Amino acid sequence: MDNRNPYDEGVYPEVPVSGSARTAAPTGSPYDVLPEPIGPQTVTTKAEEAPYSAFNTVGRMATDALLGLPDTVNMAARGLNYGIDYGVKKLTGVDLSPPKTLSGLVTGEQRGYDAVPYVAPILRKAVGVAELPEDAGLTRSLLEGGGSALLGGVGSATARAIGRGVKAAPEVIGSILNPSRVRSITDDVLEKSGGKWYKALDQLDVRYHPDTGPHMADAINRGAFKPAGITTQNAPRAIDDVNKLRSIDPEANVPYGTVKDYIVPRDIESVRQDLNHTRATAWQPGSARREGEAANTAISGIDSFLHNPPKSAIHPSNLNDPSLVGPVLANARGDTAASHRLGLLTGTRDEIGTKLAAKPGASRSVEAQALRDQSAAALNSKNLLYGFNDYEKQLIENASKASWLARYGANAPKSLTGALMQGGGVGGGAFLAGLPHSVSAAIGAAVPASEYVAKKLADWGTRRAYQKAADAVAARSPLAADMGIPAPPTGRLPVRPSVTRDDITAALLAAAAHLHP
């Protein structure tokens, strides 16, 4: 028997290892503490050694601010489920927790409410942030919670600001490339612009012979009205307006004692405005059948004269180029007319908002419906949309329609009781199928919530279509053209065809009639 001490050197020779690598002999005492403990990893990290350090404190607040909302929803869902189960058990003695899944109804498998983990602790563990110790004081817990709320508020505000910046980027870029925007063109701005053009017309100081008016009236009557068969019987108002050219007084609206032996473009423009009013109201009951045609004919003759007057009509004391009168008047009329059209749209919208604001039961949905009703009434009227082109009328028509979203949203409940009654059946069915209570409540709330969202989307669509019509009116003005805003189209845009039930019925009836004549 070998009595040698097994711990003496040389008792067990060194065993060679295959390859060039060899096991190094231990250099220290076998009784020394090993540098790493044997078994599971139990070394604490630097963060866990100082859980109240600035890094850990800020890390906890930042992660809670970032993921506090989903974790709070998760916590509320768990609390709702456990609370309902506790109440049912106390009242009826029936233990409903944990709920069974649909497959568990057959297999008996059950799933607890904690299947969805909290996200913030997972993120903290990944980045090396220590959790708040369980023995932390109430003051520190409240301060860290307040800090998380503050960081979350700042973060959400920053996110909203970034979102608004991204959304407004096209407008910002457009305003840099084109400093004028169509929303800045209001009816007041257009009216002031038209007034400036009329003032510029007076400053031109273009002068005509005092007999220019009678000569124009004769030319219109002989050269336009008689060949077209327009008489005092079928267009009396238009002929009366044209005859006003004969009675223009050169000395009207001048200081006493001033000698004025000429007429100015404003004198002729006033007769043209009377003709324009006759043209706009030619549809009224009692009007002769050819009033509108006669007014159009006379207006064309006056415009032709103002753009290119004959030399014989120019007064010897004229001070400026008469050919400038036509473009100046075109700008003045265009901005003034656009001001009236835009004022009709924005004025109607503001009036509706003012009336409904004073009613306690009014809402934005009621306002949107009133806007649809007013748009439909304007389309059915013969004079309200006078001067609007086909494209603008098409936009107003879009604003007057109740889309399928509006029809679906019309069923939205108007109270909490109505929402509970509407969603109770679906939610109760989901609960009986074994879904968690929070999921069943979410399913039950989905129906009234979707109807409410549909209603709001439809209302937003109505206001957007109405605003689009107002933008088109503002963009179709000389002021918008000077500001570099592109003019919208004038004709109706093509609409994508759709097949309705009536179309299908008509096609089937036609096929049946063809097969069985």
WOHUDA-V631214 format. One record per residue. N is the residue number from 0. RES is the residue in one letter. SS is DSSP state (~ for helix, > for strand, _ for the rest). Layout:
BEGIN
n=[N	N]
res=[RES	RES]
ss=[SS	SS]
END
This chain:
BEGIN
n=[0	1	2	3	4	5	6	7	8	9	10	11	12	13	14	15	16	17	18	19	20	21	22	23	24	25	26	27	28	29	30	31	32	33	34	35	36	37	38	39	40	41	42	43	44	45	46	47	48	49	50	51	52	53	54	55	56	57	58	59	60	61	62	63	64	65	66	67	68	69	70	71	72	73	74	75	76	77	78	79	80	81	82	83	84	85	86	87	88	89	90	91	92	93	94	95	96	97	98	99	100	101	102	103	104	105	106	107	108	109	110	111	112	113	114	115	116	117	118	119	120	121	122	123	124	125	126	127	128	129	130	131	132	133	134	135	136	137	138	139	140	141	142	143	144	145	146	147	148	149	150	151	152	153	154	155	156	157	158	159	160	161	162	163	164	165	166	167	168	169	170	171	172	173	174	175	176	177	178	179	180	181	182	183	184	185	186	187	188	189	190	191	192	193	194	195	196	197	198	199	200	201	202	203	204	205	206	207	208	209	210	211	212	213	214	215	216	217	218	219	220	221	222	223	224	225	226	227	228	229	230	231	232	233	234	235	236	237	238	239	240	241	242	243	244	245	246	247	248	249	250	251	252	253	254	255	256	257	258	259	260	261	262	263	264	265	266	267	268	269	270	271	272	273	274	275	276	277	278	279	280	281	282	283	284	285	286	287	288	289	290	291	292	293	294	295	296	297	298	299	300	301	302	303	304	305	306	307	308	309	310	311	312	313	314	315	316	317	318	319	320	321	322	323	324	325	326	327	328	329	330	331	332	333	334	335	336	337	338	339	340	341	342	343	344	345	346	347	348	349	350	351	352	353	354	355	356	357	358	359	360	361	362	363	364	365	366	367	368	369	370	371	372	373	374	375	376	377	378	379	380	381	382	383	384	385	386	387	388	389	390	391	392	393	394	395	396	397	398	399	400	401	402	403	404	405	406	407	408	409	410	411	412	413	414	415	416	417	418	419	420	421	422	423	424	425	426	427	428	429	430	431	432	433	434	435	436	437	438	439	440	441	442	443	444	445	446	447	448	449	450	451	452	453	454	455	456	457	458	459	460	461	462	463	464	465	466	467	468	469	470	471	472	473	474	475	476	477	478	479	480	481	482	483	484	485	486	487	488	489	490	491	492	493	494	495	496	497	498	499	500	501	502	503	504	505	506	507	508	509	510	511	512	513	514	515	516]
res=[M	D	N	R	N	P	Y	D	E	G	V	Y	P	E	V	P	V	S	G	S	A	R	T	A	A	P	T	G	S	P	Y	D	V	L	P	E	P	I	G	P	Q	T	V	T	T	K	A	E	E	A	P	Y	S	A	F	N	T	V	G	R	M	A	T	D	A	L	L	G	L	P	D	T	V	N	M	A	A	R	G	L	N	Y	G	I	D	Y	G	V	K	K	L	T	G	V	D	L	S	P	P	K	T	L	S	G	L	V	T	G	E	Q	R	G	Y	D	A	V	P	Y	V	A	P	I	L	R	K	A	V	G	V	A	E	L	P	E	D	A	G	L	T	R	S	L	L	E	G	G	G	S	A	L	L	G	G	V	G	S	A	T	A	R	A	I	G	R	G	V	K	A	A	P	E	V	I	G	S	I	L	N	P	S	R	V	R	S	I	T	D	D	V	L	E	K	S	G	G	K	W	Y	K	A	L	D	Q	L	D	V	R	Y	H	P	D	T	G	P	H	M	A	D	A	I	N	R	G	A	F	K	P	A	G	I	T	T	Q	N	A	P	R	A	I	D	D	V	N	K	L	R	S	I	D	P	E	A	N	V	P	Y	G	T	V	K	D	Y	I	V	P	R	D	I	E	S	V	R	Q	D	L	N	H	T	R	A	T	A	W	Q	P	G	S	A	R	R	E	G	E	A	A	N	T	A	I	S	G	I	D	S	F	L	H	N	P	P	K	S	A	I	H	P	S	N	L	N	D	P	S	L	V	G	P	V	L	A	N	A	R	G	D	T	A	A	S	H	R	L	G	L	L	T	G	T	R	D	E	I	G	T	K	L	A	A	K	P	G	A	S	R	S	V	E	A	Q	A	L	R	D	Q	S	A	A	A	L	N	S	K	N	L	L	Y	G	F	N	D	Y	E	K	Q	L	I	E	N	A	S	K	A	S	W	L	A	R	Y	G	A	N	A	P	K	S	L	T	G	A	L	M	Q	G	G	G	V	G	G	G	A	F	L	A	G	L	P	H	S	V	S	A	A	I	G	A	A	V	P	A	S	E	Y	V	A	K	K	L	A	D	W	G	T	R	R	A	Y	Q	K	A	A	D	A	V	A	A	R	S	P	L	A	A	D	M	G	I	P	A	P	P	T	G	R	L	P	V	R	P	S	V	T	R	D	D	I	T	A	A	L	L	A	A	A	A	H	L	H	P]
ss=[_	_	_	_	_	_	_	_	_	_	_	_	_	_	_	_	_	_	_	_	_	_	_	_	_	_	_	_	_	_	_	_	_	_	_	_	_	_	_	_	_	_	_	_	_	~	~	~	~	_	_	_	_	~	~	~	~	~	~	~	~	~	~	~	~	~	~	~	~	~	~	~	~	~	~	~	~	~	~	~	~	~	~	~	~	~	~	~	~	~	~	~	_	_	_	_	_	_	_	>	_	_	_	~	~	~	~	_	_	>	_	_	~	~	~	_	_	_	~	~	~	~	~	~	~	~	~	_	_	_	_	_	_	_	_	_	_	~	~	~	~	~	~	~	~	~	~	~	~	~	~	~	~	~	~	~	~	~	~	~	~	~	~	~	~	~	~	~	~	~	~	~	~	~	~	~	~	_	_	_	_	~	~	~	_	_	~	~	~	~	~	~	~	~	~	~	~	~	~	~	~	~	~	~	_	_	>	>	>	_	_	~	~	~	~	~	~	~	~	~	~	~	~	~	~	~	~	~	_	_	_	_	_	_	_	~	~	~	~	~	~	~	~	~	~	~	~	_	_	_	_	_	_	_	_	_	_	_	_	_	_	>	>	>	~	~	~	~	~	~	~	~	~	~	~	~	~	~	~	~	_	_	_	_	_	_	_	_	_	_	~	~	~	~	~	~	~	~	~	~	~	~	~	~	~	~	~	_	_	_	~	~	~	>	_	_	_	_	_	_	_	_	_	~	~	~	~	~	~	~	~	~	~	~	~	~	~	~	~	~	~	~	~	~	~	~	~	~	~	~	~	~	~	~	~	~	~	_	_	_	_	_	_	~	~	~	~	~	~	~	~	~	~	~	~	~	~	~	~	~	_	_	_	_	_	_	_	_	_	~	~	~	~	~	~	~	~	~	~	~	_	_	_	~	~	~	~	~	~	_	_	_	_	_	_	~	~	~	~	~	~	~	~	~	~	~	~	~	~	~	~	~	_	_	_	_	~	~	~	~	~	~	~	~	~	~	~	~	~	~	~	~	~	~	~	~	~	~	~	~	~	~	~	~	~	~	~	~	~	~	~	~	~	~	~	_	_	~	~	~	~	~	_	_	_	_	_	_	_	_	_	_	_	_	_	_	_	_	_	_	~	~	~	~	~	~	~	~	~	~	~	~	~	~	~	_	_]
END
